[in-house]
Amino acid sequence: MSLVLTRAPSLPPLLARGALLSPFKRPGPDAEFPRDRLVLPRLRVDLARLAAYERVCGFPTGEDALPVTYPHVLGFPLAMRLMSGRDFPLPLLGLVHTSITITRHESVTATGEYELSVRVDGLVPHRRGTEAAVVTELRAGDEVVWESRSTYLARHRTTRRAPEPAKVVREAPKPLPVVSDWRLAGDVGRRYGAASGDRNPIHLHPLTARLFGFPRAIAHGMWTVARCLAAHGVPDRARVDAEFRAPVLLPGTVTYAAEGGRFELRGGGDRVHLAGEVCPLA
């Protein structure tokens, strides 16, 4: 069923509701989940917020084109409305964004009018708990011009084993060549939070991050992939796959590495924080 909204939901009340309900959730791959498809019609982009986002992520400003990651920001409040609800079985506290796949079918202008929709696509078992998939679509008229699929992991004890992938012996990929080292300021999380609306406390300040087990604030995963794609470049028609492997502590220094369509963000000891690939569409 589609539920049509008149405006984007406000994020702070949703985050608060999700936090309050988290202790009462009973996660599991067989749990019921919300089947509603949230729809926001006649969407127009706030150009001032877009410019702030472009600056913090390193995209060019002033162009009539949305960065490839920006529709995710537009859809995030709708996703939070679904994931903070009573009928979503995974606790919002501790939920980890593990991957995103973005498909951009054509260049998306910043001044156009769009229909945005978000839905939960299902739950699957994971060796560490249960993973939910959330699908976001952006339409111009009747055409889907941009879509994404994000996975979110809720860690919990499980006796059910996730399906084991077929074992294929492959040569370990060699590390990608270094392009540059980036020194990340301690306020990156606050600046990205202000531009995107995602003010999760683990990203804002060392004190609030420590409440959730982190020694310092950590960068938003979507900031790390946006920053890499701003450096890498993305064709108008392309698919982007990114896997979030380890948090990036702030402040800190990371290494951006890339070759061909592949890119990585690495930390000390060549620890991979983010790995991804850009594939042009035919």
Secondary structure, 3 states (H helix, E strand, C coil): CEEECCCCCCHHHHHHHHHHHHHHCCCCCCCCCCCCEEEEEEECCCHHHHHHHHHHHCCCCCCCCCCCCHHHHHHHHHHHHHHCCCCCCCCCCCCEEEEEEEEECCCCCCCCCEEEEEEEEEEEEECCEEEEEEEEEEEECCEEEEEEEEEEEEECCCCCCCCCCCCCCCCCCCCCCEEEEEEECCCHHHHHHHHHCCCCHHHCCHHHHHCCCCCCCECCHHHHHHHHHHHHCCCCCEEEEEEECCCCECCEEEEEEEECCEEEEECHHHCEEEEEEEEECC
